[in-house]
């Protein structure tokens, strides 16, 4: 009952390293935590964002005011054995900060509320916060560490600010074993056929075009999202061998190398950089594609240097130039 939930709620606060404090109410897991505070400007997609390994160690501020209204779907798996509605096996971020929380979930796929899901996953949340004010502060000041302090849990004075960027975060979110994904026969897997057709229509491709049938891509998992695996296998129709972040693939045979997204500072992945550099130095190197953290690792392997931006641009439908 909503009145009981409101009566039982606890106070909570978002405390930033620069001294700013934003008051609100706790939902989800009722335990204080700390991390790097970042924002996302997407209007929808919170189940995908929360399970994106790239958010490991971070407190996510969602700028869109209403969150939780369509709830959380069940843990149905697709033909590849991946969770269908999520980007990984669990929530990776440290906490969620929102303005208006919807206690009622209304969607045909909803099986639980956002608060129930956070409680299951032991992730705290706070609502009633002016998230756009927090976002403007981050945009003005730059990346900032913060604490989410929940009434009745560890107080702010006893909770240190934790900087996730000093840790090797890819090592914490990467798979630990090699796994091979093979394209399912389209005739036997309507799900894969529908995904491929929809993707090809979106880019204006013919149904029989853009197929990598027979090609083998080795993908380095630094925090890879499920939809990347699905696209490579179901849409591009390539065999994907997914390996841990520190796996030595220099002696492997493959047609293309894919370096995934992931969290944290790329310089922490010295082993990955060394392996990429070794492949780049082959007499006839295969095509290499890096996305997000993977792009930074590719740059480091080529001899470039990286630096942390003032703040990240996390959202959807980012404009790009088709080269």
Secondary structure, DSSP 8 states (H G I E B T S, - for coil): -HHHHHHH--EEEEEETTS-EEEEEEEES---EEEEEEEE--SS-HHHHHT-GGGTTEEEEE-SSEESTT-EE---B-TTSSBSSSSSSS--SSEEE-SEE-SS---TTEEE-HHHHHHHTT-EEEES--HHHHHHHHHHH-SEEEEEEETTS--GGGS----GGGS-HHHHHS-SS-EEE----GGG-HHHHHHHHHHHHHTT--TTSS--TT-EEEEEESS--HHHHHIIIIIS--EEEEEETT---TT---SEEEE---SS-GGG-HHHHHHHHHHHTSTT--EEEE-THHHHHHHHHTT------SS--B-SS------
